[in-house]
Amino acid sequence: MTEVPVSSAATPPREFQLRDGRRVLVRHIRPDDQDRLRVGLHHLSAASCYHRFYAMVSDLSAEQLRYLTDVDQVNHLAWIALDPALPGEPAIGVARCIRLPEKPLTAEVAVTVLDAYQGRALGSLLLGVLS
């Protein structure tokens, strides 16, 4: 069975309202989000960073950024949440699932939310969009 990747351009950003009333935009992640991920990493606390990567990560390599942003939306799904109230619409959260090649009916799931946005139900929102 051949699967056709979903075009990120075909799915426009969706606007949601968080528990505290703040608006967020959620859309498929794209290769041009690499800087957003790089900057976002530096806004994670050490604990949040460790919970996401299971290691202390101070920066992401070009290869890691490419892997995290150049996804096919079939075997590697990824959604990014942006804050439209701030200049440049910075990334405030990401949810992804990656199908395991050896178990095609199983995927690993990860949700990351910047510390400043935790406790507002953004993680639950992203997990719902991902599912």
C-alpha positions as CSV (number, residue, x, y, z in Angstrom):
1,M,0.0,0.0,0.0
2,T,1.4,3.4,-1.0
3,E,0.7,6.3,1.3
4,V,0.6,9.8,0.0
5,P,2.0,12.5,2.3
6,V,-0.4,15.2,3.4
7,S,0.6,18.6,2.1
8,S,1.2,21.1,4.9
9,A,-0.1,23.8,2.5
10,A,-3.4,21.9,2.3
11,T,-4.1,22.3,6.0
12,P,-4.4,26.0,7.0
13,P,-3.6,27.1,10.6
14,R,-6.4,26.7,13.1
15,E,-7.0,29.1,15.9
16,F,-7.8,27.9,19.4
17,Q,-8.4,29.5,22.7
18,L,-6.5,28.3,25.8
19,R,-8.0,28.0,29.3
20,D,-6.8,31.5,30.2
21,G,-8.3,33.1,27.0
22,R,-5.0,33.4,25.1
23,R,-5.3,32.6,21.4
24,V,-3.0,30.2,19.7
25,L,-2.5,29.1,16.1
26,V,-1.9,25.4,15.4
27,R,-0.6,24.0,12.1
28,H,1.6,21.3,10.6
29,I,5.3,21.9,11.3
30,R,7.4,23.0,8.3
31,P,11.1,23.1,7.5
32,D,11.0,26.9,7.9
33,D,10.2,26.4,11.6
34,Q,13.8,25.4,12.4
35,D,14.6,28.8,14.0
36,R,11.4,28.6,16.1
37,L,12.4,25.2,17.5
38,R,16.0,26.4,18.1
39,V,14.7,29.5,20.0
40,G,12.0,27.5,21.8
41,L,14.6,25.0,23.2
42,H,16.3,27.9,24.9
43,H,13.0,28.8,26.6
44,L,12.6,25.4,28.2
45,S,13.6,24.9,31.8
46,A,16.2,22.2,32.4
47,A,13.4,19.9,33.8
48,S,11.2,20.4,30.7
49,C,14.1,19.8,28.4
50,Y,15.0,16.6,30.2
51,H,11.5,15.4,30.1
52,R,11.4,15.9,26.3
53,F,14.8,14.5,25.3
54,Y,15.7,12.4,28.4
55,A,19.0,14.2,28.4
56,M,20.3,17.7,28.9
57,V,20.2,19.3,25.5
58,S,21.6,22.8,25.0
59,D,21.2,23.1,21.3
60,L,19.9,21.2,18.3
61,S,22.2,20.3,15.3
62,A,21.2,21.1,11.8
63,E,20.5,17.4,11.3
64,Q,18.2,17.2,14.3
65,L,16.4,20.4,13.2
66,R,15.9,18.9,9.8
67,Y,14.6,15.7,11.3
68,L,12.2,17.6,13.6
69,T,10.8,19.9,10.9
70,D,11.0,18.1,7.5
71,V,8.2,15.5,8.2
72,D,6.0,13.6,5.9
73,Q,2.8,13.9,8.0
74,V,2.2,10.2,7.3
75,N,4.9,8.3,9.3
76,H,6.1,11.3,11.2
77,L,3.3,13.7,12.2
78,A,4.1,17.0,13.8
79,W,2.0,20.0,14.8
80,I,3.3,23.3,16.1
81,A,1.5,25.9,18.3
82,L,2.3,29.6,17.7
83,D,1.5,32.6,19.8
84,P,0.0,35.1,17.3
85,A,0.1,37.9,19.9
86,L,3.9,38.1,19.8
87,P,6.2,39.3,17.0
88,G,7.2,36.5,14.7
89,E,4.6,34.1,16.1
90,P,7.1,32.1,18.2
91,A,6.6,28.4,18.8
92,I,5.1,27.7,22.2
93,G,4.5,24.0,21.8
94,V,4.9,21.0,19.5
95,A,3.2,17.6,19.4
96,R,4.5,14.8,17.2
97,C,4.1,11.0,16.7
98,I,6.6,8.9,14.8
99,R,5.6,5.5,13.5
100,L,8.0,2.7,14.5
101,P,9.4,1.1,11.3
102,E,9.5,-2.4,12.9
103,K,6.0,-2.0,14.3
104,P,3.9,0.0,11.7
105,L,0.8,0.0,14.0
106,T,2.8,1.6,16.9
107,A,4.1,5.2,17.2
108,E,6.0,7.2,19.7
109,V,4.3,10.4,20.9
110,A,5.9,13.5,22.3
111,V,4.4,16.8,23.4
112,T,6.5,19.8,24.5
113,V,5.1,23.0,25.8
114,L,7.2,26.0,26.8
115,D,7.2,26.5,30.6
116,A,5.6,29.9,30.4
117,Y,2.5,28.3,28.7
118,Q,2.2,25.2,30.9
119,G,-1.0,24.8,32.9
120,R,-3.2,26.4,30.3
121,A,-4.3,23.1,28.6
122,L,-2.0,23.6,25.6
123,G,-0.5,20.1,25.9
124,S,-4.0,18.6,26.0
125,L,-5.0,20.7,23.0
126,L,-2.0,19.6,21.0
127,L,-2.5,16.0,21.9
128,G,-6.1,16.2,20.7
129,V,-5.1,17.8,17.4
130,L,-2.4,15.1,16.9
131,S,-4.9,12.3,17.5
